[in-house]
Amino acid sequence: MRRLLLVLLIIGLVGMGAELLLLRHIENVWELIPLALIGLSLLILSWHGIVRGPASIRALQATMGFFLIAGVAGFALHYQANMEFRLETNPSLSGWALIWAVLSGKTPPVLAPGAMIQLGLLGLVYTYQHPALVTLKSKKEGAGK
């Protein structure tokens, strides 16, 4: 099961990275953050494939935590940009009509950063009670006796 999670994580990372590049999601520093995190996670996964130690698992966990943060921040940034666009094109929008227009807008898609959250959670599930960490914990407990 763990291997399947790893394969799904890698497919998701490569797919999302390709999509962001095809969409030219590189106009400013904020748009580069997801690509940087994807690149970093692929490097860490390569390291993990070679070494398979607890350090690579901890690094992956930290990176996946940043995916969660980036997903929430991306949602806020997309929401803000979409709201500005909606109010520019129709200043009379307010209340639920405005919220619905913002959430259903396509430029930028407000819920798209949720994919970062999904990948972050998938990576954390992959690392949950990973054998490399369990072995490390056993060694520490054995040393304390």
DSSP file (Angstrom, degrees, kcal/mol; ACC not computed):
  #  RESIDUE AA STRUCTURE BP1 BP2  ACC     N-H-->O    O-->H-N    N-H-->O    O-->H-N    TCO  KAPPA ALPHA  PHI   PSI    X-CA   Y-CA   Z-CA
    1    1 A M     >        0   0    0      0, 0.0     4,-2.1     0, 0.0     5,-0.2   0.000 360.0 360.0 360.0 -39.9    0.0    0.0    0.0
    2    2 A R  H  >  +     0   0    0      1,-0.2     4,-2.1     2,-0.2     5,-0.1   0.892 360.0  51.9 -62.2 -39.1    2.8    2.4    0.9
    3    3 A R  H  > S+     0   0    0      1,-0.2     4,-2.6     2,-0.2    -1,-0.2   0.899 107.5  52.4 -63.8 -40.1    4.4    1.9   -2.6
    4    4 A L  H  > S+     0   0    0      1,-0.2     4,-2.6     2,-0.2    -1,-0.2   0.908 108.5  50.6 -62.1 -42.0    1.0    2.8   -4.2
    5    5 A L  H  X S+     0   0    0     -4,-2.1     4,-2.4     2,-0.2    -1,-0.2   0.908 110.6  49.8 -61.3 -41.8    0.8    6.0   -2.2
    6    6 A L  H  X S+     0   0    0     -4,-2.1     4,-2.5     2,-0.2    -2,-0.2   0.918 110.8  48.7 -63.8 -43.8    4.3    6.9   -3.3
    7    7 A V  H  X S+     0   0    0     -4,-2.6     4,-2.7     1,-0.2     5,-0.2   0.923 112.3  48.8 -62.5 -43.9    3.5    6.3   -6.9
    8    8 A L  H  X S+     0   0    0     -4,-2.6     4,-2.5     1,-0.2    -1,-0.2   0.891 110.9  51.1 -63.0 -39.4    0.3    8.4   -6.6
    9    9 A L  H  X S+     0   0    0     -4,-2.4     4,-2.6     2,-0.2    -2,-0.2   0.934 111.7  46.2 -63.3 -46.3    2.3   11.1   -5.0
   10   10 A I  H  X S+     0   0    0     -4,-2.5     4,-2.7     2,-0.2     5,-0.3   0.926 113.0  49.3 -64.6 -44.4    4.9   11.2   -7.7
   11   11 A I  H  X S+     0   0    0     -4,-2.7     4,-2.7     1,-0.2     5,-0.2   0.924 112.9  48.4 -59.6 -43.9    2.3   11.1  -10.5
   12   12 A G  H  X S+     0   0    0     -4,-2.5     4,-2.7    -5,-0.2     5,-0.2   0.906 112.3  48.2 -63.0 -42.6    0.5   14.0   -8.8
   13   13 A L  H  X S+     0   0    0     -4,-2.6     4,-2.5     2,-0.2    -2,-0.2   0.936 115.1  43.6 -64.2 -47.2    3.6   16.0   -8.3
   14   14 A V  H  X S+     0   0    0     -4,-2.7     4,-2.5     2,-0.2    -2,-0.2   0.923 116.1  48.6 -65.2 -43.6    4.8   15.6  -11.9
   15   15 A G  H  X S+     0   0    0     -4,-2.7     4,-2.4    -5,-0.3    -2,-0.2   0.923 113.9  44.8 -62.9 -45.6    1.2   16.2  -13.3
   16   16 A M  H  X S+     0   0    0     -4,-2.7     4,-2.7    -5,-0.2     5,-0.2   0.903 112.5  52.1 -67.7 -39.4    0.7   19.3  -11.2
   17   17 A G  H  X S+     0   0    0     -4,-2.5     4,-2.1    -5,-0.2    -2,-0.2   0.927 111.5  46.8 -60.5 -44.5    4.1   20.7  -12.1
   18   18 A A  H  X S+     0   0    0     -4,-2.5     4,-2.7     2,-0.2    -2,-0.2   0.918 112.3  50.4 -62.9 -43.9    3.5   20.2  -15.8
   19   19 A E  H  X S+     0   0    0     -4,-2.4     4,-2.2     1,-0.2    -2,-0.2   0.925 110.2  49.1 -62.2 -44.6    0.1   21.8  -15.5
   20   20 A L  H  <>S+     0   0    0     -4,-2.7     5,-2.8     1,-0.2    -1,-0.2   0.891 112.8  48.0 -63.2 -38.6    1.4   24.8  -13.7
   21   21 A L  H ><5S+     0   0    0     -4,-2.1     3,-1.2    -5,-0.2    -2,-0.2   0.915 111.3  49.8 -67.3 -42.0    4.2   25.2  -16.3
   22   22 A L  H 3<5S+     0   0    0     -4,-2.7    -2,-0.2     1,-0.3    -1,-0.2   0.841 110.8  50.0 -65.0 -32.4    1.7   24.9  -19.2
   23   23 A L  T 3<5S-     0   0    0     -4,-2.2    -1,-0.3    -5,-0.2    -2,-0.2   0.450 113.8-122.2 -82.2   0.0   -0.5   27.5  -17.6
   24   24 A R  T < 5 +     0   0    0     -3,-1.2     2,-2.1     1,-0.2     3,-0.4   0.935  43.7 174.1  56.2  49.9    2.5   29.8  -17.2
   25   25 A H      < +     0   0    0     -5,-2.8    10,-0.2     1,-0.2    -1,-0.2  -0.375  51.9  93.2 -82.2  57.8    2.0   30.0  -13.5
   26   26 A I        +     0   0    0     -2,-2.1    -1,-0.2    -3,-0.1     6,-0.1   0.089  38.8 114.1-139.6  21.5    5.3   31.9  -13.2
   27   27 A E  S    S+     0   0    0     -3,-0.4     2,-0.3     4,-0.0    -2,-0.1   0.794  84.4   3.2 -74.6 -27.9    4.4   35.6  -13.3
   28   28 A N  S  > S-     0   0    0      1,-0.1     4,-1.0    -3,-0.0     3,-0.4  -0.893  84.4 -88.5-147.9 177.8    5.5   36.5   -9.8
   29   29 A V  H >> S+     0   0    0     -2,-0.3     4,-1.0     1,-0.2     3,-0.6   0.880 121.7  56.9 -59.5 -40.8    7.1   35.0   -6.7
   30   30 A W  H 34 S+     0   0    0      1,-0.3     3,-0.4     2,-0.2    -1,-0.2   0.870 106.6  49.6 -60.8 -36.5    3.8   33.8   -5.3
   31   31 A E  H 3> S+     0   0    0     -3,-0.4     4,-0.6     1,-0.2    -1,-0.3   0.710 106.2  57.0 -76.6 -19.3    3.1   31.8   -8.4
   32   32 A L  H <X S+     0   0    0     -4,-1.0     4,-2.8    -3,-0.6     5,-0.2   0.703  86.6  80.3 -81.9 -20.1    6.6   30.2   -8.2
   33   33 A I  H  X S+     0   0    0     -4,-1.0     4,-2.6    -3,-0.4     5,-0.2   0.921  91.9  47.4 -57.4 -48.9    6.1   28.8   -4.7
   34   34 A P  H  > S+     0   0    0      0, 0.0     4,-2.4     0, 0.0    -1,-0.2   0.919 114.0  48.2 -60.3 -40.1    4.1   25.7   -5.8
   35   35 A L  H  X S+     0   0    0     -4,-0.6     4,-2.6   -10,-0.2    -2,-0.2   0.900 111.7  49.8 -65.4 -39.9    6.6   24.9   -8.5
   36   36 A A  H  X S+     0   0    0     -4,-2.8     4,-2.7     2,-0.2    -1,-0.2   0.918 111.7  48.3 -64.0 -42.8    9.5   25.3   -6.1
   37   37 A L  H  X S+     0   0    0     -4,-2.6     4,-2.6    -5,-0.2    -2,-0.2   0.893 111.5  50.1 -65.1 -39.4    7.8   23.0   -3.6
   38   38 A I  H  X S+     0   0    0     -4,-2.4     4,-2.2    -5,-0.2    -2,-0.2   0.940 112.7  46.5 -63.7 -46.4    7.1   20.5   -6.3
   39   39 A G  H  X S+     0   0    0     -4,-2.6     4,-2.0     1,-0.2    -2,-0.2   0.919 113.5  49.1 -60.8 -44.1   10.7   20.6   -7.4
   40   40 A L  H  X S+     0   0    0     -4,-2.7     4,-2.6     1,-0.2    -2,-0.2   0.914 110.8  49.5 -62.4 -43.7   11.9   20.3   -3.8
   41   41 A S  H  X S+     0   0    0     -4,-2.6     4,-2.6     1,-0.2    -1,-0.2   0.878 109.4  51.6 -66.5 -36.1    9.7   17.4   -3.0
   42   42 A L  H  X S+     0   0    0     -4,-2.2     4,-1.9     2,-0.2    -1,-0.2   0.880 110.6  49.2 -67.2 -36.6   10.8   15.5   -6.1
   43   43 A L  H  X S+     0   0    0     -4,-2.0     4,-2.5     2,-0.2    -2,-0.2   0.924 112.1  48.1 -64.0 -44.4   14.4   16.1   -5.1
   44   44 A I  H  X S+     0   0    0     -4,-2.6     4,-3.0     1,-0.2    -2,-0.2   0.897 110.5  51.3 -64.1 -40.1   13.7   14.8   -1.6
   45   45 A L  H  X S+     0   0    0     -4,-2.6     4,-2.1     2,-0.2    -1,-0.2   0.866 109.3  50.8 -66.0 -34.5   11.9   11.8   -3.0
   46   46 A S  H  X S+     0   0    0     -4,-1.9     4,-1.3     2,-0.2    -2,-0.2   0.933 111.6  47.6 -64.5 -45.5   14.9   11.0   -5.2
   47   47 A W  H >X S+     0   0    0     -4,-2.5     4,-3.0     1,-0.2     3,-0.6   0.927 111.6  50.7 -58.3 -46.5   17.1   11.3   -2.1
   48   48 A H  H 3X S+     0   0    0     -4,-3.0     4,-1.0     1,-0.2    -1,-0.2   0.863 105.5  56.5 -62.0 -36.6   14.7    9.0   -0.2
   49   49 A G  H 3< S+     0   0    0     -4,-2.1    -1,-0.2     1,-0.2    -2,-0.2   0.807 115.7  37.4 -64.5 -28.9   14.8    6.5   -3.1
   50   50 A I  H << S+     0   0    0     -4,-1.3    -2,-0.2    -3,-0.6    -1,-0.2   0.896 132.4  21.8 -87.9 -46.6   18.6    6.3   -2.7
   51   51 A V  H  < S-     0   0    0     -4,-3.0    -3,-0.2    -5,-0.1    -2,-0.1   0.872  72.2-163.8 -95.2 -42.3   19.1    6.5    1.1
   52   52 A R     <  +     0   0    0     -4,-1.0    -4,-0.1    -5,-0.5    -3,-0.1   0.841  41.4 139.9  56.8  38.4   15.7    5.5    2.6
   53   53 A G     >  -     0   0    0      1,-0.1     4,-1.3    80,-0.0     3,-0.3  -0.541  69.3-101.8-106.0 174.0   16.6    6.9    6.0
   54   54 A P  H  > S+     0   0    0      0, 0.0     4,-2.6     0, 0.0     5,-0.2   0.792 115.2  63.4 -65.4 -28.9   14.7    8.9    8.6
   55   55 A A  H  > S+     0   0    0      1,-0.2     4,-2.3     2,-0.2     5,-0.2   0.911 103.2  47.6 -64.3 -41.1   16.2   12.2    7.5
   56   56 A S  H  > S+     0   0    0     -3,-0.3     4,-2.1     2,-0.2    -1,-0.2   0.862 111.9  50.9 -68.8 -33.7   14.6   12.0    4.1
   57   57 A I  H  X S+     0   0    0     -4,-1.3     4,-2.6     2,-0.2    -2,-0.2   0.929 111.2  47.5 -67.3 -44.5   11.2   11.1    5.6
   58   58 A R  H  X S+     0   0    0     -4,-2.6     4,-2.4     2,-0.2    -2,-0.2   0.895 111.6  51.0 -63.6 -39.4   11.4   14.0    8.0
   59   59 A A  H  X S+     0   0    0     -4,-2.3     4,-2.4     2,-0.2    -1,-0.2   0.907 110.8  48.8 -64.0 -41.1   12.4   16.4    5.1
   60   60 A L  H  X S+     0   0    0     -4,-2.1     4,-2.6     2,-0.2    -2,-0.2   0.908 109.8  51.9 -65.2 -41.2    9.4   15.1    3.1
   61   61 A Q  H  X S+     0   0    0     -4,-2.6     4,-1.9     2,-0.2    -2,-0.2   0.919 110.5  48.2 -60.6 -43.5    7.1   15.6    6.0
   62   62 A A  H  X S+     0   0    0     -4,-2.4     4,-1.8     1,-0.2    -2,-0.2   0.926 112.0  49.1 -62.9 -44.1    8.3   19.2    6.4
   63   63 A T  H  X S+     0   0    0     -4,-2.4     4,-1.6     1,-0.2    -2,-0.2   0.899 109.2  51.9 -62.9 -40.6    7.8   19.8    2.7
   64   64 A M  H  X S+     0   0    0     -4,-2.6     4,-1.7     1,-0.2    -1,-0.2   0.838 105.7  55.9 -66.4 -31.7    4.3   18.3    2.7
   65   65 A G  H  X S+     0   0    0     -4,-1.9     4,-2.0     1,-0.2    -1,-0.2   0.900 106.1  50.7 -62.6 -40.4    3.5   20.7    5.6
   66   66 A F  H  X S+     0   0    0     -4,-1.8     4,-3.0     1,-0.2    -2,-0.2   0.826 104.1  58.7 -66.4 -31.0    4.6   23.5    3.4
   67   67 A F  H  X S+     0   0    0     -4,-1.6     4,-2.4     2,-0.2    -1,-0.2   0.917 105.6  49.4 -60.9 -43.1    2.2   22.1    0.7
   68   68 A L  H  X S+     0   0    0     -4,-1.7     4,-2.0     2,-0.2    -2,-0.2   0.930 113.4  45.5 -62.6 -45.0   -0.6   22.5    3.2
   69   69 A I  H  X S+     0   0    0     -4,-2.0     4,-2.7     1,-0.2     5,-0.2   0.924 113.0  50.2 -63.7 -44.7    0.3   26.1    4.0
   70   70 A A  H  X S+     0   0    0     -4,-3.0     4,-2.8     1,-0.2    -1,-0.2   0.865 108.6  53.6 -63.4 -36.5    0.8   26.9    0.3
   71   71 A G  H  X S+     0   0    0     -4,-2.4     4,-2.2     2,-0.2    -1,-0.2   0.924 111.5  43.9 -63.8 -44.8   -2.6   25.4   -0.6
   72   72 A V  H  X S+     0   0    0     -4,-2.0     4,-2.1     2,-0.2    -2,-0.2   0.924 116.1  47.4 -66.3 -44.2   -4.4   27.6    2.0
   73   73 A A  H  X S+     0   0    0     -4,-2.7     4,-2.7     1,-0.2    -2,-0.2   0.903 111.3  52.0 -63.5 -40.5   -2.4   30.7    1.0
   74   74 A G  H  X S+     0   0    0     -4,-2.8     4,-3.0     2,-0.2     5,-0.3   0.899 107.1  52.6 -62.4 -41.2   -3.1   29.9   -2.7
   75   75 A F  H  X S+     0   0    0     -4,-2.2     4,-2.6     2,-0.2    -1,-0.2   0.943 111.4  46.6 -57.9 -47.6   -6.8   29.7   -1.9
   76   76 A A  H  X S+     0   0    0     -4,-2.1     4,-2.6     2,-0.2    -2,-0.2   0.912 114.4  47.0 -62.9 -43.3   -6.7   33.1   -0.3
   77   77 A L  H  X S+     0   0    0     -4,-2.7     4,-2.5     2,-0.2     5,-0.2   0.914 114.3  46.2 -66.5 -43.0   -4.7   34.7   -3.1
   78   78 A H  H  X S+     0   0    0     -4,-3.0     4,-2.5     2,-0.2     5,-0.2   0.907 113.2  50.5 -64.9 -40.9   -7.0   33.2   -5.8
   79   79 A Y  H  X S+     0   0    0     -4,-2.6     4,-2.5    -5,-0.3    -2,-0.2   0.939 112.0  47.1 -61.4 -47.6  -10.0   34.3   -3.9
   80   80 A Q  H  X S+     0   0    0     -4,-2.6     4,-2.4     2,-0.2    -2,-0.2   0.925 113.7  47.0 -61.5 -46.4   -8.7   37.8   -3.5
   81   81 A A  H  X S+     0   0    0     -4,-2.5     4,-2.1     1,-0.2    -1,-0.2   0.901 113.8  48.2 -63.9 -40.8   -7.8   38.1   -7.2
   82   82 A N  H  X S+     0   0    0     -4,-2.5     4,-2.7     2,-0.2    -1,-0.2   0.880 110.2  51.9 -67.9 -37.7  -11.1   36.7   -8.3
   83   83 A M  H  X S+     0   0    0     -4,-2.5     4,-2.7    -5,-0.2     5,-0.2   0.932 109.4  49.4 -64.3 -44.6  -13.0   39.1   -6.0
   84   84 A E  H  X S+     0   0    0     -4,-2.4     4,-1.9     1,-0.2    -2,-0.2   0.919 112.9  48.0 -59.4 -43.4  -11.1   42.1   -7.4
   85   85 A F  H  X S+     0   0    0     -4,-2.1     4,-2.3     2,-0.2    -2,-0.2   0.930 112.3  48.3 -63.1 -46.2  -11.9   40.9  -11.0
   86   86 A R  H  X S+     0   0    0     -4,-2.7     4,-2.2     1,-0.2     7,-0.2   0.899 112.6  48.0 -62.8 -41.4  -15.6   40.3  -10.2
   87   87 A L  H  < S+     0   0    0     -4,-2.7    -1,-0.2     2,-0.2    -2,-0.2   0.825 110.8  52.0 -71.2 -30.1  -16.0   43.7   -8.5
   88   88 A E  H  < S+     0   0    0     -4,-1.9    -2,-0.2    -5,-0.2    -1,-0.2   0.919 116.2  39.3 -67.3 -43.5  -14.2   45.4  -11.4
   89   89 A T  H  < S+     0   0    0     -4,-2.3    -2,-0.2     1,-0.3    -1,-0.2   0.766 136.2  16.6 -80.2 -25.0  -16.5   43.8  -14.0
   90   90 A N    ><  +     0   0    0     -4,-2.2     3,-1.9    -5,-0.2    -1,-0.3  -0.623  62.9 179.2-148.8  83.6  -19.7   44.2  -11.9
   91   91 A P  T 3  S+     0   0    0      0, 0.0    -4,-0.1     0, 0.0    -3,-0.1   0.655  77.6  69.2 -63.0 -15.4  -19.4   46.6   -9.0
   92   92 A S  T 3  S+     0   0    0      2,-0.0     2,-0.1    -5,-0.0     6,-0.1   0.591  73.6 110.8 -81.1  -8.3  -23.0   46.0   -7.9
   93   93 A L    <   +     0   0    0     -3,-1.9     2,-0.3    -7,-0.2    -3,-0.0  -0.408  40.0 147.5 -66.6 139.5  -22.2   42.5   -6.7
   94   94 A S    >>  +     0   0    0     -2,-0.1     3,-0.9     0, 0.0     4,-0.9  -0.973  41.1   8.8-160.1 168.9  -22.4   41.9   -3.0
   95   95 A G  H 3> S-     0   0    0     -2,-0.3     4,-2.2     1,-0.2     3,-0.3  -0.204 122.9 -11.0  60.4-141.9  -23.3   39.3   -0.4
   96   96 A W  H 3> S+     0   0    0      1,-0.2     4,-2.9     2,-0.2    -1,-0.2   0.819 134.5  59.5 -63.4 -32.6  -23.9   35.7   -1.5
   97   97 A A  H <> S+     0   0    0     -3,-0.9     4,-2.1     2,-0.2    -1,-0.2   0.908 108.4  45.1 -63.0 -40.5  -24.0   36.7   -5.1
   98   98 A L  H  X S+     0   0    0     -4,-0.9     4,-2.6    -3,-0.3    -2,-0.2   0.933 113.4  49.3 -67.5 -46.5  -20.5   38.0   -4.9
   99   99 A I  H  X S+     0   0    0     -4,-2.2     4,-2.8     1,-0.2     5,-0.2   0.930 112.9  47.6 -59.3 -45.8  -19.2   35.0   -3.0
  100  100 A W  H  X S+     0   0    0     -4,-2.9     4,-2.3     1,-0.2    -1,-0.2   0.907 111.9  49.9 -62.4 -42.3  -20.8   32.7   -5.5
  101  101 A A  H  < S+     0   0    0     -4,-2.1     4,-0.5    -5,-0.2    -1,-0.2   0.892 113.0  47.1 -63.7 -39.3  -19.4   34.6   -8.4
  102  102 A V  H >< S+     0   0    0     -4,-2.6     3,-0.8     1,-0.2     8,-0.4   0.940 114.6  45.3 -67.4 -47.4  -15.9   34.5   -6.8
  103  103 A L  H 3< S+     0   0    0     -4,-2.8     8,-0.3     1,-0.2     7,-0.2   0.828 116.6  44.9 -67.7 -31.9  -16.0   30.8   -6.0
  104  104 A S  T 3< S+     0   0    0     -4,-2.3    -1,-0.2    -5,-0.2    -2,-0.2   0.458  89.5 116.3 -92.8   0.3  -17.4   29.8   -9.5
  105  105 A G    < > -     0   0    0     -3,-0.8     5,-0.6    -4,-0.5   -23,-0.1  -0.273  53.9-153.9 -68.3 154.8  -15.0   32.1  -11.4
  106  106 A K  B   5 +A  109   0A   0      1,-0.2    -1,-0.1     3,-0.2    -4,-0.1   0.497  67.8  92.2-107.4  -7.0  -12.4   30.6  -13.7
  107  107 A T  T   5S-     0   0    0      1,-0.6    -1,-0.2   -25,-0.1   -22,-0.1  -0.866 115.2  -2.4-129.0 100.0   -9.8   33.3  -13.6
  108  108 A P  T   5S-     0   0    0      0, 0.0    -1,-0.6     0, 0.0     2,-0.5   0.756  95.0-126.0 -82.1 156.9   -8.1   32.2  -11.4
  109  109 A P  B > 5 -A  106   0A   0      0, 0.0     3,-1.1     0, 0.0    -3,-0.2  -0.519  17.9-152.1 -68.5 117.5   -9.9   29.1  -10.2
  110  110 A V  T 3 <S+     0   0    0     -5,-0.6   -31,-0.2    -2,-0.5   -32,-0.2   0.853  90.3  45.8 -61.8 -38.6  -10.3   29.6   -6.5
  111  111 A L  T >  S+     0   0    0     -8,-0.3     3,-1.8     1,-0.2     4,-0.3   0.525  84.7  94.4 -87.0  -4.1  -10.4   25.9   -5.5
  112  112 A A  T X  S+     0   0    0     -3,-1.1     3,-2.1     1,-0.3     4,-0.3   0.863  75.9  62.7 -57.0 -39.3   -7.3   24.9   -7.7
  113  113 A P  T >> S+     0   0    0      0, 0.0     4,-1.2     0, 0.0     3,-1.2   0.669  82.4  82.2 -63.5 -11.6   -4.9   25.3   -4.8
  114  114 A G  H <> S+     0   0    0     -3,-1.8     4,-2.5     1,-0.3    -2,-0.2   0.775  79.3  66.9 -60.3 -24.5   -6.8   22.6   -3.0
  115  115 A A  H <> S+     0   0    0     -3,-2.1     4,-2.4    -4,-0.3    -1,-0.3   0.839  96.2  54.3 -65.3 -32.1   -4.7   20.2   -5.1
  116  116 A M  H <> S+     0   0    0     -3,-1.2     4,-2.4    -4,-0.3    -1,-0.2   0.914 109.1  47.8 -65.3 -42.0   -1.6   21.4   -3.2
  117  117 A I  H  X S+     0   0    0     -4,-1.2     4,-2.6     2,-0.2    -2,-0.2   0.921 110.9  51.5 -63.3 -43.6   -3.4   20.4    0.0
  118  118 A Q  H  X S+     0   0    0     -4,-2.5     4,-2.4     1,-0.2    -2,-0.2   0.922 111.7  45.8 -60.8 -45.4   -4.4   17.1   -1.4
  119  119 A L  H  X S+     0   0    0     -4,-2.4     4,-2.5     2,-0.2    -1,-0.2   0.888 111.5  53.2 -65.7 -38.4   -0.8   16.3   -2.4
  120  120 A G  H  X S+     0   0    0     -4,-2.4     4,-2.1     2,-0.2    -2,-0.2   0.923 111.1  45.7 -61.4 -44.4    0.4   17.5    1.0
  121  121 A L  H  X S+     0   0    0     -4,-2.6     4,-2.5     2,-0.2    -2,-0.2   0.899 111.2  53.0 -65.8 -40.2   -2.0   15.1    2.7
  122  122 A L  H  X S+     0   0    0     -4,-2.4     4,-2.2     1,-0.2    -2,-0.2   0.916 110.0  48.5 -61.1 -43.3   -1.1   12.3    0.4
  123  123 A G  H  X S+     0   0    0     -4,-2.5     4,-1.7     2,-0.2    -1,-0.2   0.881 111.2  49.8 -63.9 -38.5    2.6   12.8    1.2
  124  124 A L  H  X S+     0   0    0     -4,-2.1     4,-1.0     2,-0.2    -2,-0.2   0.875 109.3  51.2 -69.3 -36.3    1.9   12.9    4.9
  125  125 A V  H >< S+     0   0    0     -4,-2.5     3,-0.5     1,-0.2    -2,-0.2   0.912 108.1  53.5 -64.7 -40.9   -0.1    9.7    4.7
  126  126 A Y  H 3< S+     0   0    0     -4,-2.2    -2,-0.2     1,-0.2    -1,-0.2   0.893 113.4  42.4 -58.2 -40.8    2.8    8.1    2.9
  127  127 A T  H >< S+     0   0    0     -4,-1.7     3,-1.9    -5,-0.1    -1,-0.2   0.584  83.8 121.3 -85.3  -9.7    5.2    9.0    5.7
  128  128 A Y  T << S-     0   0    0     -4,-1.0    -3,-0.0    -3,-0.5    -4,-0.0  -0.363  96.6 -14.7 -60.7 123.5    2.8    8.1    8.5
  129  129 A Q  T 3  S-     0   0    0      1,-0.2    -1,-0.3    -2,-0.2    -2,-0.1   0.855  91.1-172.6  47.7  41.8    4.5    5.4   10.7
  130  130 A H    X>  -     0   0    0     -3,-1.9     4,-2.2     1,-0.1     3,-1.2  -0.367  32.4-119.4 -61.9 140.8    7.1    4.9    7.9
  131  131 A P  H 3> S+     0   0    0      0, 0.0     4,-2.5     0, 0.0     5,-0.2   0.820 113.0  59.0 -53.9 -34.0    9.4    2.0    8.7
  132  132 A A  H 3> S+     0   0    0      1,-0.2     4,-1.4     2,-0.2     5,-0.1   0.861 110.3  42.6 -64.7 -34.1   12.4    4.2    8.6
  133  133 A L  H <> S+     0   0    0     -3,-1.2     4,-2.5     2,-0.2    -1,-0.2   0.856 112.0  52.8 -79.2 -36.4   10.9    6.3   11.5
  134  134 A V  H  X S+     0   0    0     -4,-2.2     4,-2.3     2,-0.2    -2,-0.2   0.904 109.7  49.7 -64.6 -40.9    9.7    3.2   13.4
  135  135 A T  H  X S+     0   0    0     -4,-2.5     4,-2.1    -5,-0.2    -1,-0.2   0.906 110.8  49.8 -63.2 -42.4   13.2    1.8   13.3
  136  136 A L  H  X S+     0   0    0     -4,-1.4     4,-2.0     1,-0.2    -2,-0.2   0.914 110.6  49.7 -62.3 -43.6   14.7    5.1   14.5
  137  137 A K  H  X S+     0   0    0     -4,-2.5     4,-2.4     1,-0.2    -2,-0.2   0.898 109.5  51.9 -62.9 -41.6   12.1    5.2   17.4
  138  138 A S  H  X S+     0   0    0     -4,-2.3     4,-2.3     1,-0.2    -1,-0.2   0.898 108.9  50.5 -62.4 -41.5   13.0    1.6   18.3
  139  139 A K  H  X S+     0   0    0     -4,-2.1     4,-1.8     2,-0.2    -1,-0.2   0.901 110.7  48.8 -64.0 -40.4   16.7    2.4   18.4
  140  140 A K  H  X S+     0   0    0     -4,-2.0     4,-1.2     2,-0.2    -2,-0.2   0.911 112.3  47.9 -65.9 -41.9   16.1    5.4   20.7
  141  141 A E  H  < S+     0   0    0     -4,-2.4     4,-0.4     1,-0.2    -2,-0.2   0.881 111.4  51.1 -66.3 -37.5   13.9    3.4   23.1
  142  142 A G  H >< S+     0   0    0     -4,-2.3     3,-0.7     1,-0.2    -1,-0.2   0.833 107.6  52.9 -67.5 -33.1   16.5    0.7   23.2
  143  143 A A  H 3< S+     0   0    0     -4,-1.8    -1,-0.2     1,-0.2    -2,-0.2   0.775 102.7  59.2 -72.4 -26.9   19.3    3.2   24.0
  144  144 A G  T 3<        0   0    0     -4,-1.2    -1,-0.2     1,-0.2    -2,-0.2   0.599 360.0 360.0 -79.4 -10.6   17.3    4.6   26.9
  145  145 A K    <         0   0    0     -3,-0.7    -1,-0.2    -4,-0.4    -2,-0.1   0.464 360.0 360.0 -84.2 360.0   17.1    1.2   28.7
